[in-house]
C-alpha cells in the first residue's frame, strides 16, 4: 500500500492536468493561436516549401534532359538537323530555323504559353517572391500582393471591399505579369516546360502562404474590433493592474458597466473579451476556470480592491 500510494497520487495528478487541458481546449478561442500551434505551423510551412522546391527542381531536371535528348529518344540520332545534313536533305528539306521563325508569332498563343502565364498570374496574385522567402524563414506575410497593389492604386484596403472595375483591373495587371514572366522564361530557356513547372511550384508555395495568412475581415468588422480594443485599453489604464489575481467575470462586469455600448453578449462575447485581455497584457496567465494571474482589478479611483480576502490572507 505504501508503494502504490505515490503512484496513485501521480496518476491522479496526471488525470487532473489532462482534464484541465481538455477544458481549456474547449473554452479556448479558436482565433487565438498558441505558441505550440505557431511552431507547428512554421514547421509545416517549411516542409511545404521544401516539397515545392524539390518538385520544381525535379521538373527542371526532367525538362533539361528531355530538351537535350528528345531527338535521341525518338529517332536514335543526336538531332533531326544533323540527320538531315547526313542524308543530304539540307536546309531546303528540313528548314527548322524558318519553321521556328514562322511559328514564333504564334508561340505566344500556344496552349503551353497560355497555361504557364495563367499559373504564374495566379501565384503572383496570392504571393510575391518576398513572401516566398519569408515563408521559408518561418514568417507569414499578412497582406497579399493584390491587396497591396489595390491599396496603392485606389486606397481600398482589401479586395473584398473593392469595386468590380478595380478587381478587373488588378486581375488584368497580374495576368500581364504572368505573361511577362512566362515569356521571359521561354526566352531564357527556349521551352514552355520551364515556365509551367516553375509556375506550378510557385503556385503551390503561394497556396501554402495563403493557408498560413491570418483570417481576413472586412472594413466594418475591423473598425468594430479596433474600437473595442481602444475602449478596453482605456479601461485597462484606469482599472487594471498588471499584478495580483482576479477572475474574468470581474473584468467583464466592470468593463461592460464602464462602456455600456459593449454590454450585450451579441456585441462582445466572453471569447472576444478574453482576446482583448490577451492582447492588452500578454503576461497575464489564465487558468482553465477563468482566473488570471499577474492581472487584477482596481476600483474607480485606481486603488486596489481591499474587500476580498484570499486564502493567503487567512494564513491557510
BAKOL-230404 format. One record per atom (N, C-alpha, C): residue in one letter; x, y, z. Coordinates in steps of 0.2 Angstrom, whole numbers, padded with zeros to 4 digits, always signed. Atoms other than C-alpha are relative to their C-alpha. Last residue first. Layout:
BEGIN
AXYZ
...
END
This chain:
BEGIN
X+0001+0007+0001
X-0020+0144+0027
X+0004-0002-0006
X-0005+0004-0003
X-0014+0161+0034
X-0001-0008-0001
X+0002+0003-0006
X-0030+0170+0032
X+0005-0005+0003
X+0002-0004-0005
X-0023+0182+0020
X-0002-0003+0006
X-0007-0002-0003
X-0015+0168+0010
X-0001+0005+0005
X-0002+0005-0004
X-0033+0161+0007
X+0007+0001+0004
X-0003+0006+0003
X-0038+0177+0000
X+0002-0005+0005
X-0005+0004-0004
X-0049+0190+0007
X+0002-0006-0003
X-0001+0008+0001
X-0058+0202-0004
X+0005-0002+0004
X+0006+0003-0003
X-0064+0220+0001
X+0000-0008-0001
X-0002+0002-0007
X-0047+0228-0002
X-0006-0004+0003
X+0006+0002-0004
X-0049+0232-0021
X+0002-0004+0006
X+0002+0007+0000
X-0033+0240-0027
X-0006-0001+0004
X-0003+0003-0006
X-0034+0259-0029
X-0002-0008+0000
X-0006+0003+0002
X-0037+0267-0046
X+0004-0003+0006
X-0005-0005-0002
X-0051+0278-0040
X+0007-0002-0002
X+0001-0006+0005
X-0064+0268-0049
X+0005+0005+0001
X+0007-0003-0001
X-0058+0252-0040
X+0000+0006-0005
X+0000-0005-0005
X-0044+0241-0047
X-0007+0004+0001
X+0005-0005+0001
X-0045+0224-0055
X+0001+0005+0006
X+0005-0001-0005
X-0030+0212-0055
X-0004+0006-0002
X+0005-0005+0003
X-0018+0204-0068
X-0006+0001+0006
X-0004-0006+0002
X-0002+0194-0064
X-0005+0005-0004
X-0005-0001-0004
X-0013+0178-0063
X+0004+0006-0003
X-0006-0003+0003
X-0030+0177-0070
X+0006+0001+0005
X-0003-0004-0005
X-0044+0165-0065
X+0007+0003-0003
X+0001-0007+0001
X-0055+0159-0079
X+0003+0005+0005
X+0007-0002-0003
X-0058+0141-0074
X-0001+0007+0000
X+0005+0003+0004
X-0044+0134-0086
X-0007+0002+0003
X+0001+0007-0002
X-0032+0146-0078
X-0006-0003-0004
X+0007+0002-0001
X-0026+0162-0087
X-0001-0007+0002
X+0001+0007+0001
X-0009+0169-0086
X-0007-0002+0002
X+0005+0002-0004
X-0007+0188-0089
X-0001-0008-0001
X-0004+0003-0006
X+0010+0192-0097
X-0005-0003+0005
X-0002+0007+0001
X+0001+0195-0114
X+0003-0003+0006
X-0006+0002-0004
X-0007+0211-0107
X+0001-0008-0001
X-0001-0005-0004
X-0019+0220-0119
X+0006-0001+0005
X-0003-0005+0004
X-0019+0207-0132
X+0003+0006+0004
X-0007+0003+0002
X-0023+0193-0120
X+0004+0005-0004
X-0004+0000-0005
X-0037+0204-0112
X+0007-0003-0002
X-0002-0006-0002
X-0044+0208-0128
X+0004+0000+0006
X-0005-0002+0005
X-0044+0190-0134
X+0002+0007+0002
X-0006+0004-0002
X-0053+0185-0117
X+0005+0002-0005
X-0003-0004-0006
X-0066+0199-0121
X+0006-0004+0002
X-0003-0006+0002
X-0069+0191-0138
X+0003+0004+0006
X-0006+0002+0004
X-0072+0174-0130
X+0004+0006-0003
X-0006+0001-0005
X-0083+0182-0117
X+0006-0002-0004
X+0001+0006-0004
X-0095+0189-0130
X+0006-0001+0004
X-0006+0003-0003
X-0095+0207-0136
X-0001-0006+0004
X-0005-0004+0002
X-0109+0214-0146
X+0007-0002+0001
X+0000+0000+0007
X-0121+0200-0145
X+0005+0005-0003
X-0004+0006+0002
X-0116+0197-0127
X+0000+0000-0008
X+0004+0006+0003
X-0123+0215-0124
X+0005-0006-0002
X+0003+0004-0005
X-0113+0227-0113
X-0004-0006-0002
X-0003+0007+0001
X-0101+0234-0126
X-0004-0005+0005
X+0000+0002+0007
X-0110+0250-0129
X+0002-0007-0001
X+0006+0003+0001
X-0112+0252-0110
X-0001-0003-0007
X+0002-0001+0007
X-0094+0255-0108
X-0006-0003-0002
X-0003-0006+0002
X-0090+0257-0089
X-0001+0002-0007
X+0004-0006-0003
X-0103+0244-0084
X+0003+0007-0002
X+0007-0001+0003
X-0097+0232-0098
X-0004+0006+0004
X-0001-0003+0007
X-0079+0234-0092
X-0007+0002-0003
X-0002-0007+0000
X-0083+0231-0074
X+0001+0004-0006
X+0005-0004-0003
X-0093+0216-0077
X+0002+0007+0001
X+0006-0001+0005
X-0081+0208-0089
X-0005+0005+0003
X-0002-0004+0006
X-0066+0211-0078
X-0006+0002-0004
X+0000-0007-0003
X-0075+0203-0063
X+0002+0005-0005
X+0007-0003-0001
X-0081+0189-0074
X+0001+0006+0004
X+0003-0004+0006
X-0063+0186-0079
X-0007+0003+0000
X+0004+0004+0005
X-0057+0182-0062
X-0003+0004-0006
X+0007-0001+0000
X-0044+0191-0052
X-0003-0005-0005
X+0005+0005+0003
X-0026+0190-0047
X-0007+0002+0000
X+0005+0003-0004
X-0011+0201-0042
X-0004-0005-0004
X-0003+0004-0006
X+0000+0211-0054
X-0007-0002+0003
X-0003+0006+0003
X-0003+0220-0071
X+0004-0003+0006
X-0007+0000-0002
X-0016+0232-0063
X+0004-0006-0003
X-0004+0006+0000
X-0032+0236-0072
X+0007+0001+0003
X+0003+0005-0005
X-0045+0249-0069
X+0004-0006+0001
X+0003-0002-0006
X-0038+0265-0076
X-0002-0005+0005
X-0004-0005-0003
X-0026+0260-0090
X-0002+0003+0007
X-0005+0003-0004
X-0036+0245-0093
X+0005+0004+0003
X+0003+0003-0006
X-0052+0254-0097
X+0006-0003+0004
X+0002-0006-0004
X-0043+0265-0110
X-0002-0003+0007
X-0007-0003-0002
X-0035+0249-0117
X-0001+0006+0004
X-0002+0004-0006
X-0053+0241-0117
X+0007+0003+0002
X+0004-0001-0006
X-0060+0256-0127
X+0003-0004+0006
X-0002-0006-0002
X-0046+0255-0140
X-0004+0002+0007
X-0007+0001-0003
X-0048+0236-0142
X+0002+0007+0003
X+0000+0004-0006
X-0067+0238-0144
X+0007+0000+0003
X+0003-0004-0005
X-0065+0252-0157
X+0000-0004+0007
X-0004-0005-0003
X-0052+0242-0166
X-0003+0005+0005
X-0005+0003-0004
X-0063+0227-0167
X+0005+0005+0003
X+0003+0002-0006
X-0078+0237-0174
X+0005-0003+0005
X+0001-0006-0004
X-0067+0245-0187
X-0003-0001+0007
X-0007-0003-0003
X-0060+0229-0192
X-0001+0006+0004
X-0002+0004-0005
X-0078+0222-0194
X+0007+0002+0003
X+0005-0001-0006
X-0084+0236-0204
X+0002-0004+0006
X-0001-0006-0003
X-0068+0235-0215
X-0004+0002+0006
X+0002-0006+0003
X-0070+0217-0219
X+0002+0006+0004
X+0006-0003-0002
X-0060+0203-0211
X-0002+0006-0004
X+0001-0006+0003
X-0046+0191-0217
X-0007+0003+0002
X+0007+0000+0003
X-0040+0177-0206
X-0002+0007-0002
X+0005-0001-0005
X-0021+0177-0204
X-0007+0001-0003
X+0002-0007-0001
X-0011+0170-0218
X-0005+0001+0005
X-0003-0002-0006
X-0004+0152-0216
X-0002+0007+0002
X+0003+0004-0005
X-0016+0145-0229
X+0003+0002+0007
X+0006-0002-0001
X-0011+0159-0241
X-0004-0004+0006
X+0000-0006-0003
X+0007+0155-0239
X-0007+0003+0001
X-0002+0001-0007
X+0004+0137-0243
X+0000+0007+0004
X+0006+0003-0004
X-0006+0142-0258
X+0002-0002+0007
X+0005-0005-0001
X+0008+0153-0264
X-0006-0002+0004
X-0003-0004-0005
X+0021+0139-0262
X-0005+0006+0002
X+0001+0004-0006
X+0010+0128-0273
X+0002+0004+0006
X+0007+0000-0002
X+0008+0142-0286
X-0001-0004+0007
X+0002-0007-0003
X+0027+0145-0286
X-0007+0000+0002
X-0004+0000-0006
X+0030+0126-0290
X-0002+0007+0004
X+0004+0005-0005
X+0016+0126-0303
X+0004+0000+0007
X+0007-0003-0002
X+0024+0142-0311
X-0004-0005+0005
X-0002-0005-0005
X+0042+0134-0311
X-0007+0004+0002
X-0002+0003-0006
X+0035+0119-0320
X+0002+0005+0006
X+0005+0004-0004
X+0025+0128-0332
X+0002-0003+0006
X+0005-0005-0003
X+0038+0141-0336
X-0006-0003+0003
X-0003-0004-0006
X+0051+0128-0338
X-0005+0005+0003
X+0000+0005-0006
X+0041+0116-0349
X+0003+0004+0006
X+0006-0002-0005
X+0037+0131-0361
X+0000-0005+0006
X+0004+0006+0000
X+0055+0128-0369
X-0006+0002+0005
X+0002+0002+0006
X+0068+0141-0375
X-0005-0006+0000
X-0001+0007+0000
X+0076+0143-0358
X-0002-0004-0007
X-0006+0002-0003
X+0079+0161-0357
X+0001-0007-0001
X-0006-0003+0004
X+0066+0167-0370
X+0007-0002+0003
X-0001+0003+0006
X+0053+0155-0363
X+0006+0002-0004
X-0002+0007-0001
X+0056+0160-0345
X+0001-0003-0007
X-0007+0000-0002
X+0055+0178-0350
X+0003-0007+0001
X-0004-0002+0006
X+0039+0175-0360
X+0007+0000+0002
X+0000+0006+0004
X+0031+0166-0344
X+0004+0001-0007
X-0004+0005-0003
X+0036+0180-0333
X+0001-0006-0004
X-0007-0002+0000
X+0029+0193-0344
X+0005-0005+0003
X-0003+0001+0007
X+0013+0183-0347
X+0007+0003+0000
X-0001+0007+0002
X+0011+0181-0328
X+0002-0001-0007
X-0006+0002-0004
X+0013+0200-0325
X+0002-0007-0002
X-0005-0002+0004
X+0000+0203-0339
X+0007-0001+0003
X+0000+0004+0006
X-0012+0192-0329
X+0006+0002-0005
X-0004+0006-0002
X-0007+0201-0313
X+0000-0005-0006
X-0007-0002-0001
X-0012+0218-0321
X+0004-0007+0002
X-0003-0001+0007
X-0028+0211-0329
X+0008+0001+0002
X-0001+0007+0004
X-0033+0204-0312
X+0003+0001-0006
X-0005+0004-0004
X-0030+0221-0303
X+0001-0007-0004
X-0006-0003+0002
X-0040+0230-0317
X+0006-0004+0004
X-0001+0002+0007
X-0055+0218-0315
X+0007+0003-0002
X-0002+0007+0000
X-0055+0220-0296
X+0002-0003-0007
X-0006+0000-0003
X-0055+0239-0298
X+0003-0008+0000
X-0005-0003+0004
X-0069+0238-0310
X+0007+0000+0003
X-0001+0005+0005
X-0079+0226-0299
X+0005+0003-0005
X+0005+0000+0005
X-0077+0238-0284
X+0001-0005-0006
X-0001-0004+0007
X-0066+0235-0270
X-0006-0001-0004
X+0003-0007+0000
X-0071+0230-0252
X+0001+0004-0006
X+0007+0001-0001
X-0067+0211-0254
X-0004+0006+0000
X+0003+0002+0006
X-0050+0215-0262
X-0008-0001+0001
X+0000+0007+0001
X-0044+0223-0246
X-0004-0001-0007
X-0004+0005-0004
X-0038+0240-0240
X+0000-0007-0003
X+0004+0005-0004
X-0045+0252-0253
X+0005-0005+0003
X+0001-0002-0007
X-0034+0267-0257
X-0004-0005+0004
X+0006-0003-0001
X-0036+0265-0276
X-0001+0002+0007
X+0003-0003+0006
X-0019+0262-0283
X-0006+0003+0001
X-0004-0006+0003
X-0008+0259-0268
X-0004+0003-0006
X+0000-0005-0004
X-0022+0249-0259
X+0005+0006-0002
X+0007-0004+0000
X-0026+0239-0274
X+0001+0006+0005
X+0001-0004+0007
X-0007+0235-0277
X-0007+0003+0000
X-0005-0005-0001
X-0005+0229-0258
X-0001+0005-0007
X+0002-0005-0005
X-0021+0219-0259
X+0005+0006+0000
X+0006-0003+0003
X-0015+0210-0275
X-0003+0005+0005
X-0003-0005+0005
X+0002+0207-0267
X-0006+0003-0003
X-0001+0002+0006
X-0007+0199-0252
X+0003+0005-0005
X+0003-0004+0005
X-0005+0206-0235
X+0002-0004-0007
X+0007+0000-0001
X-0001+0196-0219
X-0004+0004-0005
X+0002-0007+0001
X+0016+0190-0224
X-0008+0001+0000
X+0005+0000+0005
X+0020+0174-0215
X-0002+0007-0001
X+0005-0006-0001
X+0036+0170-0207
X-0005+0000-0005
X+0005+0001-0005
X+0045+0154-0205
X-0004+0006+0002
X-0003-0002-0006
X+0061+0158-0215
X-0005-0001+0006
X-0006+0004-0001
X+0055+0149-0230
X+0003+0001+0007
X+0003+0007-0002
X+0038+0158-0228
X+0006-0005+0001
X+0002-0001-0007
X+0048+0175-0228
X-0003-0007+0002
X-0006+0000-0004
X+0057+0170-0244
X-0002+0000+0007
X-0003+0007+0001
X+0041+0165-0253
X+0006+0000+0005
X+0004+0005-0004
X+0033+0181-0247
X+0002-0007+0000
X-0002-0002-0006
X+0047+0191-0255
X-0004-0004+0005
X-0007+0003-0002
X+0045+0182-0271
X+0002+0001+0007
X-0005-0003+0003
X+0026+0188-0270
X+0007-0004+0001
X-0006-0001-0004
X+0011+0179-0265
X+0005+0003-0005
X+0001+0002-0007
X-0008+0177-0269
X+0007+0001+0004
X+0006-0003-0003
X-0009+0186-0286
X+0000-0001+0008
X-0002-0007-0001
X+0009+0181-0291
X-0006+0004+0004
X-0005+0000-0005
X+0004+0163-0290
X+0002+0007+0002
X+0003+0002-0006
X-0012+0165-0300
X+0005+0000+0006
X+0005-0005-0003
X-0003+0175-0313
X-0003-0001+0006
X-0004-0005-0003
X+0011+0162-0314
X-0004+0006+0002
X-0002+0003-0007
X-0002+0148-0317
X+0005+0006+0003
X+0006+0000-0005
X-0011+0159-0330
X+0003-0003+0006
X+0002-0007-0002
X+0005+0163-0340
X-0005+0000+0006
X-0006-0003-0004
X+0011+0145-0340
X-0002+0007+0003
X+0000+0003-0007
X-0006+0139-0346
X+0005+0003+0004
X+0006-0002-0004
X-0006+0152-0360
X-0001-0003+0007
X-0002-0007-0003
X+0012+0148-0365
X-0006+0003+0004
X-0005+0000-0006
X+0008+0129-0365
X+0002+0007+0002
X+0003+0003-0006
X-0008+0131-0376
X+0005+0000+0006
X+0000+0007-0001
X+0001+0142-0389
X-0003-0002+0007
X+0006+0002-0001
X-0004+0160-0391
X-0001-0008+0000
X+0003-0003-0006
X+0013+0167-0388
X-0007-0002+0001
X-0002+0003-0007
X+0021+0154-0399
X-0004+0003+0006
X+0006+0004-0003
X+0010+0160-0414
X+0002-0003+0006
X+0005-0005-0001
X+0022+0174-0420
X-0006-0004+0004
X-0001-0004-0006
X+0036+0162-0417
X-0005+0005+0001
X+0005+0002-0006
X+0028+0149-0429
X+0002+0004+0006
X+0007+0000+0003
X+0036+0156-0445
X-0005-0001+0006
X+0001-0007+0001
X+0053+0159-0436
X-0007+0001-0002
X+0000-0003-0007
X+0053+0141-0429
X-0002+0007-0001
X+0006+0002-0004
X+0049+0135-0446
X-0001+0003+0006
X+0006-0003+0002
X+0062+0145-0454
X-0006-0002+0003
X-0001-0007-0003
X+0075+0138-0442
X-0006+0004-0003
X+0003-0001-0007
X+0069+0121-0445
X+0000+0007+0002
X-0001-0007-0001
X+0071+0120-0464
X-0003+0002+0007
X+0001-0001-0007
X+0072+0102-0466
X+0002+0007+0002
X+0005+0005-0002
X+0070+0099-0485
X-0002+0001+0007
X+0006+0000+0004
X+0078+0115-0491
X-0005-0005+0002
X+0005-0004-0003
X+0090+0116-0477
X-0006+0001-0004
X-0002-0007+0000
X+0100+0101-0482
X-0006+0004+0003
X+0007-0004+0001
X+0092+0084-0487
X+0002+0008+0000
X+0000-0004+0006
X+0109+0076-0489
X-0006+0004-0001
X+0003+0003+0006
X+0106+0062-0478
X+0000+0004-0006
X-0003+0007+0001
X+0119+0067-0465
X-0003-0003-0006
X-0007-0001+0003
X+0113+0085-0466
X+0003-0006-0002
X+0001-0003+0006
X+0095+0080-0462
X+0007+0001-0004
X+0002+0006+0004
X+0101+0068-0448
X-0002+0003-0007
X-0006+0003+0002
X+0111+0083-0441
X-0002-0006-0004
X-0004-0004+0005
X+0095+0094-0441
X+0006-0004-0002
X+0003+0000+0007
X+0084+0080-0434
X+0004+0004-0005
X+0005-0005+0002
X+0096+0079-0419
X-0003-0001-0007
X-0001-0005-0004
X+0108+0067-0410
X-0006+0006-0001
X-0006-0004+0002
X+0101+0052-0418
X+0000+0006+0005
X-0006+0004+0000
X+0090+0037-0412
X+0006+0004-0003
X-0002+0001+0006
X+0074+0045-0418
X+0007-0004+0000
X+0005+0001+0005
X+0063+0047-0403
X+0003-0003-0007
X+0005+0004-0003
X+0074+0046-0388
X-0004-0002-0006
X-0003+0006-0001
X+0089+0054-0397
X-0005-0006+0002
X-0001+0003+0007
X+0078+0068-0404
X+0004-0007+0001
X+0006+0002+0003
X+0072+0071-0386
X+0001-0003-0007
X+0000+0007+0002
X+0089+0071-0378
X-0006-0002-0003
X-0006+0002+0003
X+0093+0089-0374
X+0000-0007-0003
X-0002-0005+0005
X+0076+0096-0371
X+0006-0002-0003
X+0005+0001+0006
X+0070+0080-0362
X+0002+0005-0005
X-0001+0006+0003
X+0085+0080-0350
X-0004-0001-0006
X-0007+0000+0003
X+0083+0098-0346
X+0002-0006-0004
X+0001-0004+0006
X+0064+0096-0344
X+0007+0001-0003
X+0004+0004+0005
X+0067+0081-0332
X-0001+0004-0006
X-0005+0005+0002
X+0080+0092-0322
X-0003-0005-0005
X-0005-0003+0004
X+0068+0106-0321
X+0005-0005-0003
X+0002-0001+0006
X+0054+0095-0315
X+0005+0004-0005
X+0000+0006+0004
X+0065+0088-0302
X-0003+0001-0006
X-0007+0003+0002
X+0070+0105-0296
X-0001-0006-0004
X-0002-0004+0006
X+0052+0112-0296
X+0007-0002-0002
X+0004+0001+0006
X+0046+0097-0286
X+0002+0004-0006
X-0002+0006+0003
X+0060+0099-0274
X-0004-0002-0006
X-0007-0001+0003
X+0057+0117-0271
X+0002-0006-0003
X+0001-0004+0006
X+0038+0113-0268
X+0007+0001-0004
X+0003+0005+0004
X+0042+0099-0255
X-0001+0004-0007
X-0005+0004+0002
X+0055+0111-0246
X-0003-0005-0006
X-0005-0004+0004
X+0042+0125-0245
X+0005-0005-0003
X+0003-0002+0006
X+0029+0113-0239
X+0005+0003-0005
X+0001+0007+0003
X+0040+0106-0225
X-0003+0001-0007
X-0007+0002+0002
X+0045+0124-0220
X+0000-0006-0004
X-0002-0005+0005
X+0027+0129-0219
X+0006-0002-0003
X+0004+0003+0006
X+0023+0113-0209
X+0001+0005-0006
X-0003+0006+0003
X+0037+0118-0197
X-0004-0003-0006
X-0006-0002+0003
X+0031+0136-0195
X+0003-0007-0003
X+0002-0003+0006
X+0013+0130-0192
X+0007+0002-0004
X+0002+0005+0005
X+0019+0118-0179
X-0001+0003-0007
X-0006+0004+0002
X+0029+0132-0170
X-0002-0005-0005
X-0004-0004+0004
X+0013+0143-0171
X+0007-0003-0002
X+0003+0001+0007
X+0002+0129-0164
X+0005+0005-0005
X-0001+0007+0002
X+0014+0127-0149
X-0003+0000-0007
X-0007+0000+0002
X+0015+0146-0146
X+0001-0007-0003
X-0005+0001-0005
X-0004+0146-0145
X+0007+0000-0003
X-0005+0006+0002
X-0015+0153-0159
X+0005+0000+0006
X-0006-0001-0003
X-0031+0163-0153
X+0005-0006-0002
X-0004-0005+0004
X-0045+0164-0166
X+0007+0001+0004
X-0004+0003+0006
X-0051+0147-0160
X+0004+0005-0004
X+0002-0004+0006
X-0055+0155-0143
X+0004-0003-0006
X-0005-0004+0003
X-0051+0142-0129
X-0003+0003-0007
X+0001-0007-0001
X-0065+0135-0119
X+0004+0005-0004
X+0007-0002+0002
X-0065+0118-0126
X-0001+0007+0001
X+0000+0001+0007
X-0045+0117-0126
X-0008+0002-0002
X-0003-0006+0003
X-0045+0124-0108
X-0001+0000-0008
X+0004-0005+0000
X-0057+0110-0103
X+0002+0007-0003
X+0005+0001+0005
X-0046+0097-0111
X-0006+0006+0001
X-0001-0002+0007
X-0031+0104-0103
X-0006-0001-0005
X+0000-0007+0001
X-0039+0104-0086
X+0002+0002-0007
X+0006-0003+0000
X-0044+0086-0088
X+0000+0008-0001
X+0003+0002+0007
X-0027+0081-0093
X-0007+0003-0001
X-0003-0004+0005
X-0020+0090-0078
X-0003-0001-0007
X+0003-0007-0002
X-0032+0081-0066
X+0003+0005-0005
X+0007+0000+0002
X-0028+0064-0074
X-0003+0007+0001
X+0000+0001+0008
X-0009+0067-0072
X-0007+0001-0003
X-0002-0006+0003
X-0012+0072-0054
X+0000+0001-0007
X+0005-0005-0001
X-0022+0057-0051
X+0002+0007-0002
X+0005+0001+0005
X-0009+0046-0058
X-0005+0005+0000
X-0003-0003+0007
X+0005+0054-0048
X-0005-0001-0005
X+0000-0007-0001
X-0006+0051-0032
X+0003+0003-0007
X+0007-0002+0001
X-0009+0033-0037
X-0001+0008+0000
X+0002+0001+0007
X+0009+0030-0040
X-0007+0002-0001
X-0003-0005+0004
X+0013+0038-0023
X-0001-0001-0007
X+0003-0007-0002
X+0001+0027-0014
X+0003+0005-0004
X+0004-0002+0005
X+0007+0011-0023
X-0004+0007+0001
X-0003+0000+0007
X+0022+0008-0013
X-0004+0003-0005
X-0004-0006+0000
X+0014+0012+0004
X+0003+0001-0007
X+0004-0006+0000
X+0000+0000+0000
X+0004+0006+0000
END
